[in-house]
């Protein structure tokens, strides 16, 4: 499968724990996006990388959130000291042109 | 007010009916996307439009740039069309990230 992949697909954690998600984009895609989707809503932009550079961050990305793309390939999104409000689907997309295929998402549940 | 508004939020129809989902947006755009999301969460791109009309199988997407409005139509609807349909735009002002701004989605249920 040469699409965008995300790991894990599901994560259940207790409030206060740290979690890390991984996104593997399509190999030649230089742009990578993270979005968050809460129940019943459309996705919202979190952050964007061009190669290894993080070029834009949403106000939604509080200081408990950090994203990296160290070698310009896969990316990680870490949430520290998780809160119940962080429960959502975290989606990754990558692109080379205007069309950005999405990964399957990581569904986070914070108890 | 959201930059992208969809209607209706929920739509239930019988198999075979003609379906229309509407999307209005308030910003100048470089492109509009229609996306499909199934219960598992994965998002699939159906169309990308910057003008006119596109057709793929039983799906038709239209856009009116002057009115800032787009519609997604499904002909001869089938229960497998049941999903959430999401409209998303790329703002013309966004020369950097070219990120998508999403509507809240329309949950479509087609009953047999």
Interface residues (C-beta under 8 A of the other chain):
Chain A: X31 X33 X35 X37 X40 X41 X42 X43 X44 X45 X48 X55 X56 X89 X91 X98 X99 X100 X101 X102 X103 X104 X105 X107
Chain B: X4 X30 X31 X35 X40 X41 X42 X43 X44 X45 X48 X86 X88 X90 X96 X97 X98 X99 X100 X101 X102 X103 X104 X105
